[in-house]
Amino acid sequence: MNALRNKVSLIGNLGNDPEITAFENGNKVARFNIATNESYKNKQGERIENTQWHTVVAWNSLAKIIEDYVKKGQEIALEGKLVQRSYESKSGEKRFVTEIEMKDILLLGKK
């Protein structure tokens, strides 16, 4: 049951090309946004589209897979966990961020 405590599963499309950062110690991080879409019909029978954007972070071997095989617009499935962090902006303002730390990926769609 521990695996169910903080688990996110998404299928969506990348909204931008991944941003890859390589560190001096050999580690890599990939950052990108993924859009998930859902639709429903309102009381008038009109189809309503709802798009949610999610920020995803992938480390090391997963970052390498993202770097080599994933581009803007591509559909992927991913699993990970929610991570919250805070930082101070250049103007000294404290900011809070919620991201998905990716643990697994499945490449979908066409190559």
N, C-alpha and C positions, 0 to 999 in steps of 0.2 A: 504493500500500500504506500510505501514511502515515495515510489516513483510517481504517484498521482498527486502529490502535494503541490508541486509547482511544475506543471507541464503544459506546453503550448504546441498545438499541431495546426499548421496552416497550409493551404494550397492557394497560390496566387501568382501574380506576374510582377517582375522587377520593374520599378518605375524609372530606374537609372542604371547606368553601368556601375558595377561595384567599385568602391574606392579601396584600394589595397595599400596597406602601410607595412613596410618591412623594417624591423628593428635591428640594431647592431648585434644583438645576441642571437639572431637567426629566426626569431619568432615573427609571425605575420598575423595581421588582422584584416578582415574584409568587412566593410560596412556598406549596407545598401538598404533601400526601402522596397517593401513588397505591398502590393495592393490586393486586398481580398474584396470580392464583389458578392452581393446578395441582392435578390429582387423579390418583390411582393406586389400584390395588387391591393390598392386602397379601396375604400367603400364605393367609389365611383367606377371601379373596375379598371382603373389606369395602372399600368405597370410602373412601379417605382424602383429605381436602381439606387443602391446604397454601396458606396465604396469606402473602405477603411484602409488607412495607410499605417504600416508597422515598420519600425526601424529594427534591423537585424544586424547582429555582430557575429562573426565566425572567426575562430582562432586557428592558427597553425595549419594542420593538414586539411581541415575544412576550408580555410582561407585559400589554400593552394588550389583546391577543386573549384572554388568559386572563381578564382583568378583565371584558371585555364578553360573553364567550360560554360560559365554563366554570363549572359549579356542582358542589356536592357530589353524588356518586353518578354523575356523567356518565362515560361511557367515552371514553377518548382513546387515541391512539397517539402516541408521542413518540420522538424520537431526540435524543441528547445525548452528554455525556461525563461520566465520574466525576471529581469534584473533592474533594480532601481539604483540610481547613483545621483550625486549632486556635484556641481563644480561651480567655480566662481568665474564669471565672465570678465572680459578685459575692462569693463566699466566698474567692476567690483560687485556686481549683482549676483546673488546666489541663484543658480538655476538647477532644476530637477529634470531628470531624464528617465524614461522607462523604455527599455530595449528588450529584444528577444535574443538571448544568447543561444545560438544554434548548436545542437548536438548531433543532428543527423540530417541528411538531405537526399532527396530523390529528384532527379532531373526528369521533367515531363515534356511533352510536346515534341516538336521537330528539332533536329540538330541544326 
